[in-house]
Amino acid sequence: MNKTTKKKLYIALFIFLGFELFFLVAVLFETLYTDLLRIDFQKYGFGLSWQGLEAVGFAGAAIFLAIGSVYGLGQGKYWWHEVYEGDGKGAFLRKRKIFFKKK
């Protein structure tokens, strides 16, 4: 596998990771909000019907997933540069002396 293919795969996997992370956040938020609606729909429904709230939920989920994908893209590019394009392979680890002991 050449370096450009490896970089594209690395960044694509980070995008997927960001997508999944923000998907979980959206699910958690919707679950908690649905519980509030079950407790007192009049108070937390903002005057919308269940269909209206469902549309808002879909829009919110789409926004969360878009933000997660962009976040994953940024993190993938950042960590690719830190790990592979610094001052040599593993520059991030050497700077923090995680795996390399001082001689």
C-alpha positions, -999 to +999 in steps of 0.1 A: +000+000+000+015+033-011+016+064+011-012+083-006-036+053-003-026+048+033-033+085+040-067+084+023-077+053+042-064+068+075-084+100+070-115+081+058-114+060+090-112+092+111-142+106+093-161+074+100-150+077+137-162+113+139-195+103+122-200+075+148-191+096+177-215+124+168-242+098+160-239+085+195-242+121+209-273+127+187-289+094+199-282+103+235-296+138+231-327+125+214-333+098+240-330+122+269-353+147+251-379+121+243-380+112+280-387+148+288-415+148+262-430+118+278-430+134+312-446+167+300-453+171+263-470+205+267-440+220+285-411+206+264-429+203+230-425+240+221-460+239+206-451+214+179-468+181+171-450+147+172-445+150+134-430+184+138-407+172+165-397+142+143-387+166+115-367+187+139-350+154+151-341+144+116-327+178+109-307+178+141-293+143+134-282+154+100-265+184+114-248+163+141-236+138+115-223+166+092-204+182+121-190+147+131-178+141+096-160+175+094-146+169+129-133+135+118-117+150+087-099+176+107-087+151+133-076+127+106-055+154+088-040+166+121-030+131+134-017+120+100+006+150+101+016+145+137+023+108+134+037+104+099+048+138+085+065+154+115+103+152+117+101+115+109+078+085+114+064+085+149+074+121+157+044+125+179+054+095+201+091+106+202+082+141+214+062+127+243+087+099+250+059+073+251+077+044+235+113+057+231+136+058+261+164+083+264+198+068+260 
